Amino acid sequence: MKKTILLTTFFMGLGVSAHATPLISQGGSQTLTIESTSYTITDRADSPAQDTWQPSYGYTGSDYTGVYLGTIDGNDSTTDLENLIGYFLDNSSYVISEYAKMAYDDGTNNWSNDGGTDGLVSVTTTDDGLSGTWTATSPYVLDFYTVKSSTEFALYSVNPALASGDWVTRHLLNNGGNIPAISHFSASLTPSAPVPEPSTLLILGAGLCCIAGTRGLKKKK
């Protein structure tokens, strides 16, 4: 019995301490080659005023959900996201479960699908497109997302994955050196873990009681 408990604790510990490789170097810019593609990743955090550096991951802040992993030059295609997320998770075979990409029209203040699976996520804007919210459609939750404008995008990790959250554009700069309004929001989504029904929990509890009773009878013999 003790061995079973120890093994269970060990494997649970492995799940909690999943390895992550930082994408960003604090206070600078770097180029990483991932799956034969070069990515220039820049630290655009406002530190220490609004962002707190986490040495093993990136930055945390109070006005956006998740961990800021860095700002990347170029477009946030599915392949690029898989490469970057795979590098971060130390998983070269990483594949996005579901992908959503939304485009923002600042003239009409409307969002529309732009190449991902339609209906998986909804996005709102506030502050003239500088911030807003995102909401995943059940049964999905969001584990990574990007905020794009001009020629770069910021990448964020959400762990544990969530059904809703906030985004900002302050980790981006346009060609004039100003913080721009959002142009695109991309997301990696995964099915949420099902919550056990009460009847399932009762059956599980009864089974554990039976096991405990059987062990008690063996000891008395």
N, C-alpha and C positions, 0 to 999 in steps of 0.2 A: 504494500500500500504506500509506504513512504517513497519507494522508487517511482511509483506512478505520479505522486504529487510533485516530486522533484523534477521529473521529466516534463510534466505539464507546465510548471513554473518556468522552466528553462525555455521551452518553445514560446510561451507567452512573452517572455522577456525579449526573445529574438524579434517578435512581431512589433513590440513597442519601440525597440531601438533600431528601426530600419535605417540602413546606411544612406547618407546623403552627401553628395560632393558639392561644395559651394560653386556657384557659377561666377559670382562676383568677387572682385578684389576690393577691399575697403579703400575708398578714396582715390580710385584710379580707373584706368581702362586697360583691357587686355584682349588678346585674340586667342580663341580656342579653336582647334581643329577637331570636329566631331563628325564621325562617319564621312570623312574626306571633304567636309565642308567647313570653311573658316567663318567664325562668328566673332565680331567685335562687340564686347560686352563692357558697358560703362556703368560706373557707380554714380547715379544721379540722386542719391538719397540726401535729404535735408537732415544732417546729423550734427549735433545731438538734439536740435530743436524739436523735430517732429518724428525722427526715425531712430530706433535703437538697434545697434549692430549686434547680431547673433553670430559669433565666429564660425559655427559649423554650417550655417545656412544662408543668411542674408540679413534683411532688416525687418523689424516689426514697427507698426505705427498705429495710431488710434483712429485715423480717418479712412483706412482701407482694411479689407478683410484678408487675412493670410500673411505670408512672408514675401517681401519684395526680393526677388532673386537677381535682378539686374535689368538694364536697358540694352536692347540688342538692335543693331543696325539692320535695316531691310524689312522684308515682309514676313508676316506670321503665318506661313503656310503650314499645313498639317505635317508635312515631312520635317520642317524646321522645328516645330514644337515637339515632335516625337524625339528628334535628335537631342534637343536641349533638355527635355524632361528626362530622357533616358540617361544622359550624362549626369544630371543632378541626382537621380535615383541609383546611379551605378548599375544600370540595366541596359545593355546595348541592344537588347531585343524588345525594348518597350514599345507597345502599340496602344494608341489612344482607343478607349472603348467606344466612346461616342464624341463627335466633334460638332461644335456649333460656332458659326461665325455671323455676326451681325454688323451691318453698316449703318452709320448715323448720318442723317441729312439735317445739318444745322439750320437750313432754311425753313424746313417744315417741322423740325423737332420730332421727326419720325425715325423709327428703326425698321430695317428690312433684312431678310435673310440674304447672305452673301457667300454662299458656297457650302455651308455646313448643313447638317440635318435641321430642317425647319421645325420650330415648335419646341425645341429642347430647352431653350433659355429665353427669358425676357429681360430687357434692360431699360432702365429709366435714366434720365439726365436731370441734373440740377446745376445751378451756378453757371449757366451758359455753356454747358457741355464740359465743365472742368471736373465734375464729380457726379455720382449717381449710385444706383443700386442694380444688382442682378439677382435673378430668381430662377432656379432650375425647376423644370417640370417633373413632377413625381412620375415614376419612382426614382428619378435620377438625382444625384448630388454632384457638386462641382469640386474637382480636386486641383485643377490648375486653370489659370486664365491669363489673358493678355489684354492690355489696353494700348491701342495704337493711334498714332497721329503723325503726320508729316512723313519722315523717312525712318522712323524707329518705333519699337514697341517695348513695353515693360512687361516682364513675366512675373507671375505670383504663384506661390504654392499655398494650397488650403488643406491642412492636415490637423485634425480629421476633416474629411470632405463635408461640405455643408450645402444646404438647400437654398440659402440666400446670403447676401452680403453686400458690401460697399466697394466702390472703386473710385480712383482719383487719377488725374493726368499729371500730377506734379513731379513725376519721375521722367517726364518727357520734355524735350525742347524742340521748337521748330527752327527753321533756318535763320530766323531773326533773333534767336536766343531767348525766346519767350515761351512760357508754358502754354501749349495749345489746347483747343477743344478736341475731344475724342473724335476719331473717324471710324474706328472699328473695335469691336469687342469679340474676342475668340475664347472658347472654353473647351476644356477636356472634362467630360462627364463620365460617371460610372454609376451603375445601379446601386441604390442604397441597400444596406443589409436588412433583410426582413426582420421585423420584430416578432418574437414568438407569441402565438396566441395563448390566452390563459389555459385552454384545454391542453395545449402542448406542454406547458410548464407543469401542470398537474400530473400528466403522465410521466414526465421526467422525474418529478419529485417522488412519485410512487415507486418508480423503478429503483431510484437510489435507496429508498427505505427498504425495499426487498433485498437489495444487495447487502445493506447493513445488517438486516435481520438474519440473513443466511450466514454471514461471517460470525454473528453472535452465537448461533447454534453450533457452528463448528468448534468454537472455542470451548463450549460447555461439555462437548463429548470427550 
